[in-house]
Amino acid sequence: MTTKVLLDLDTGIDDALAICYVLGSPDLELIGITATFGNVSQAQSVSNALSILHLLGRDDIPVYPGASHPLVWSKSSPFEPSSAVKAIHGLFGLGKLMLPPSPRRAEKLIAPKAINHLCRSYGRSLAIVATGPLTNIALALDQDPEALSHAGAISCMGGAFLVPGNVTSHAESNINNDPEAASQVFSGSWIAACTHCHAGNQIPKVVGLDVTMKTTLTRRHTSCWSQLNETGQLLASMADFYIHAYQRNNPTMGGCALHDPLAAAIIDHPQLVDGPIVPISVILNGSQRARTLIGETTPASLADKSFQVALEVDSQKASQTIIGAINNCIMQCG
């Protein structure tokens, strides 16, 4: 029996690779995408998700428009990514890849309502993978505080717990883009309901830079994609842009990190990562704003508001698993 997956994306390059991972995994079924701001604007995130799905021949999968800015926002215009982010993901989020627009539009149902509806409709057969700012999830909790606890598995990509951040010395990008949303999600009463209802088997998981920076996609892999078919050539071009950005910033890495695909991969391969079950807090004020902290582990904390924070990863197996599923996705388009 396959696990149904809802991806909550800020559709940049590694988000697109997460889409490919889910579509290429025989144990997962992508039933929807909720698009938010982050690597790109919300409008571009929606457009990119639709275009990637069209490229992969999956125009049947709905895309729901989500938040266009953080919870705390004083500007009159929507969020736009910084020049530093554009240097990593490209002007429009997919490197230099310019896909034709999708023939369809996003759904009218907005992301928070879609999240709650799908949680209540599918229950434990649904997994949610959040790979952008947690704004859509926070808004969903505002509207229906109990719906999220019905989902069977929840995986979030975000945070830097025992390692430096990638925006500042302490802050990871997704958390930095909306610290208030992350704080709300990490401290919500829904977590206790989730772990209690599922007998502790589906504790929400967080994969941050501690583990994602240990998974690698190289030009050797993208070269193989290029030889598969035209879809592989396009995705390789996109990923090579990302790899080149990493070569500038992390020249010894040998490729790019598979941040968002790892968050998806632990849904059907939870053994890829390991870490403590602990509360998480987010600093909201001062020079350490957006820093994620592992809380003290006590009997009370384990029973309420705790996540499994991935601090260890089987790097080789994780990379192989992710790249294998993406290969499958590309070959399905042949």
C-alpha positions in Angstrom: 0.0 0.0 0.0 1.5 3.3 -1.0 1.7 6.4 1.2 -0.1 9.4 -0.1 2.1 12.5 0.0 1.3 16.2 0.1 4.4 18.4 -0.6 4.5 21.9 0.8 7.1 23.7 -1.4 8.8 27.0 -2.1 9.6 25.6 -5.5 13.3 26.0 -6.1 15.7 23.5 -7.5 15.8 21.0 -4.6 12.1 21.3 -4.2 11.7 20.2 -7.9 14.0 17.3 -7.1 11.8 16.4 -4.2 8.8 16.3 -6.6 10.9 13.9 -8.8 11.8 11.8 -5.8 8.2 11.3 -4.7 7.0 10.5 -8.3 9.9 8.1 -8.7 9.3 6.1 -5.5 7.1 3.0 -5.9 5.9 3.4 -2.3 4.7 7.0 -2.5 1.8 8.7 -4.3 1.9 12.4 -4.8 -1.6 13.7 -4.3 -1.0 17.5 -4.2 1.4 20.4 -3.8 0.9 23.5 -1.7 3.1 26.3 -2.9 4.6 29.1 -0.7 7.2 31.8 -0.9 10.9 31.3 -0.1 13.3 30.3 -2.8 11.0 32.3 -5.1 7.9 34.4 -4.7 4.6 32.6 -4.1 3.4 33.2 -7.6 6.6 31.8 -9.0 6.5 28.9 -6.7 3.0 28.0 -8.0 4.2 28.5 -11.6 7.3 26.3 -11.1 5.3 23.5 -9.5 2.8 23.5 -12.3 5.6 23.6 -14.9 7.6 20.8 -13.3 4.5 18.6 -13.1 3.7 19.3 -16.7 7.3 18.4 -17.7 6.9 15.1 -15.8 3.6 14.3 -17.4 1.6 14.7 -14.2 -1.0 17.4 -14.9 -3.4 15.4 -12.8 -1.8 16.5 -9.5 -3.4 19.6 -8.0 -1.3 22.7 -6.9 -2.8 24.9 -4.2 -1.6 28.5 -3.8 -0.3 29.3 -0.4 1.2 32.2 1.6 2.8 35.0 -0.2 4.7 36.4 2.8 5.7 35.6 6.4 3.2 35.7 9.3 4.8 39.0 10.4 5.0 41.3 7.4 4.7 45.1 7.2 5.3 45.5 3.5 2.5 46.1 1.0 4.1 43.9 -1.6 4.6 40.1 -1.6 7.9 38.5 -0.5 10.7 38.4 -3.0 13.9 36.3 -2.5 17.3 38.0 -2.0 19.9 38.3 -4.7 21.9 35.7 -2.8 19.1 33.2 -3.1 18.7 34.0 -6.8 22.4 33.2 -7.3 21.7 29.7 -5.9 18.3 28.9 -7.5 18.3 31.2 -10.5 16.2 34.3 -11.2 13.0 32.2 -11.5 13.9 29.4 -9.1 14.9 26.6 -11.6 18.4 27.6 -12.5 18.5 28.7 -16.1 15.8 26.2 -17.0 12.9 28.0 -18.7 10.0 25.6 -19.0 6.9 26.5 -21.0 4.0 27.5 -18.8 1.6 24.8 -17.8 -1.7 24.6 -19.7 -3.6 24.7 -16.4 -3.9 26.9 -13.4 -3.6 26.4 -9.6 -6.6 25.3 -7.7 -9.0 27.8 -6.2 -8.8 26.2 -2.8 -6.0 27.9 -0.8 -3.1 25.9 0.7 -4.1 26.1 4.5 -7.6 24.8 3.7 -6.3 22.2 1.4 -3.8 20.9 4.1 -6.6 20.6 6.6 -9.0 19.0 4.2 -6.5 16.4 3.0 -5.5 15.6 6.6 -9.0 14.9 7.6 -9.8 13.1 4.4 -6.9 10.7 4.3 -5.8 10.5 7.9 -2.9 8.2 8.7 -2.5 7.3 5.0 -1.3 10.8 4.3 2.3 12.1 4.8 3.1 15.8 4.7 6.5 16.9 3.6 7.3 20.6 4.2 10.4 21.9 2.4 9.9 25.7 2.6 9.0 28.2 5.3 6.3 26.7 7.6 3.9 29.5 6.9 1.2 27.4 5.2 1.4 24.8 8.0 1.0 27.6 10.7 -1.9 29.1 8.9 -3.5 25.6 8.6 -3.1 25.2 12.4 -4.7 28.6 12.9 -7.8 27.5 11.0 -8.1 24.0 12.3 -5.7 23.2 15.3 -6.5 19.5 15.3 -6.4 18.6 11.6 -2.7 18.1 11.3 -2.6 15.5 14.0 -4.7 13.2 11.8 -1.8 12.9 9.3 0.2 9.7 9.5 3.7 11.2 9.0 5.1 14.7 8.9 8.6 15.7 7.8 10.0 19.2 7.8 13.2 20.4 6.2 14.6 23.2 8.3 16.9 24.3 11.0 20.6 24.1 11.9 20.9 22.5 15.3 24.5 21.6 16.0 26.0 23.1 12.8 26.2 26.6 11.3 23.3 28.1 9.3 23.3 28.9 5.6 21.9 32.4 5.8 23.7 33.6 8.9 26.1 31.8 11.3 23.1 30.3 13.1 20.0 30.5 10.8 18.9 28.1 8.1 17.0 29.5 5.2 13.5 28.0 5.7 13.4 29.0 9.4 14.9 32.4 8.7 12.2 33.2 6.1 9.4 32.9 8.8 10.7 32.3 12.3 7.3 33.0 13.8 5.6 30.3 11.7 8.3 27.8 12.6 7.9 28.6 16.3 4.2 28.2 16.1 4.4 24.8 14.4 7.2 23.5 16.7 5.3 24.5 19.8 1.7 23.5 18.8 -0.5 21.3 20.9 -1.2 19.2 17.7 2.1 17.4 18.2 1.0 15.7 21.4 -2.3 14.7 19.7 -0.3 13.3 16.8 2.1 11.2 18.9 -0.6 10.0 21.3 -3.1 9.0 18.6 -0.5 7.1 16.7 1.1 5.4 19.7 4.4 7.2 19.2 5.0 5.5 15.8 4.6 8.7 13.8 6.5 11.3 15.7 7.0 14.3 13.4 10.5 14.6 12.1 12.8 17.5 11.2 15.8 17.2 8.9 18.1 20.2 9.0 21.5 21.2 7.7 23.0 18.7 10.3 22.1 15.9 7.9 21.1 17.4 4.5 24.6 18.8 4.0 25.9 15.2 4.1 23.9 14.1 1.1 25.3 14.9 -2.3 24.3 15.1 -5.9 27.3 15.3 -8.3 27.8 16.0 -12.0 28.4 12.3 -12.5 24.8 11.8 -11.6 23.4 14.6 -13.7 25.4 13.4 -16.6 23.6 10.1 -16.4 20.3 11.9 -16.4 21.2 13.7 -19.6 21.8 10.3 -21.3 18.3 9.0 -20.4 16.0 11.3 -22.3 15.0 14.9 -23.0 13.4 15.2 -19.5 16.7 14.1 -18.0 18.6 16.7 -20.0 16.4 19.5 -18.7 16.6 18.4 -15.1 20.3 17.9 -15.4 20.7 21.5 -16.6 18.6 22.7 -13.7 20.6 20.7 -11.1 24.0 21.6 -12.7 23.2 25.3 -11.9 22.7 24.3 -8.3 25.9 22.3 -8.2 27.8 25.3 -9.7 26.4 27.5 -7.0 27.7 25.0 -4.4 31.1 25.0 -6.0 31.3 28.7 -5.4 30.3 28.5 -1.7 31.4 24.9 -0.7 34.2 24.0 -3.2 35.2 20.9 -1.2 31.7 19.3 -1.2 32.0 17.9 -4.7 28.3 18.6 -5.6 25.2 20.0 -4.1 23.2 19.0 -1.1 19.9 17.1 -1.4 18.0 19.1 1.3 14.4 18.7 0.2 14.6 15.2 -1.3 16.0 13.9 2.0 12.9 15.3 3.8 10.8 13.3 1.3 12.9 10.2 1.4 12.5 9.6 5.2 8.8 9.1 4.6 9.4 5.7 2.9 12.9 5.2 4.3 12.8 6.4 7.9 15.9 4.4 8.8 18.1 6.8 6.7 18.2 9.2 9.6 18.4 9.0 13.4 18.3 11.5 16.2 16.8 12.4 19.6 13.1 13.0 20.3 13.1 16.5 21.8 11.2 19.8 21.9 12.4 22.4 19.4 12.3 26.2 20.0 13.1 29.1 17.7 14.7 32.3 18.9 12.5 35.2 17.7 14.4 38.3 19.0 17.8 39.7 19.0 21.0 38.8 17.1 20.2 35.1 17.3 16.8 35.5 15.6 15.7 32.3 13.6 18.2 30.0 15.5 16.7 26.6 16.2 17.4 25.0 19.6 17.0 21.5 20.9 15.1 21.6 24.2 15.8 19.7 27.3 14.6 16.1 27.2 12.3 15.3 30.2 9.5 12.8 30.7 7.1 15.7 30.3 8.7 17.0 27.1 8.7 13.6 25.5 5.0 13.3 26.0 4.2 16.7 24.5 5.5 19.0 21.7 8.4 16.8 20.7 10.0 16.1 17.3 12.6 13.6 16.2 15.5 15.9 15.1 17.7 14.1 12.6 21.4 14.5 13.7 22.7 11.4 11.9 22.3 10.2 8.4 23.5 7.2 6.3 24.9 9.6 3.7 25.8 7.0 1.1 22.5 5.1 1.3 20.5 8.3 1.4 22.1 9.7 -1.7 21.7 6.4 -3.5 18.1 6.1 -2.5 17.2 9.6 -3.6 19.1 9.5 -6.9 17.7 6.1 -7.7 14.1 7.4 -7.3 14.8 10.4 -9.4 16.3 8.1 -12.1 13.0 6.2 -12.0 11.0 9.4 -12.4 13.0 10.5 -15.4 12.8 7.1 -17.1 9.0 7.1 -16.6 9.0 10.2 -18.8 10.8 8.4 -21.7 
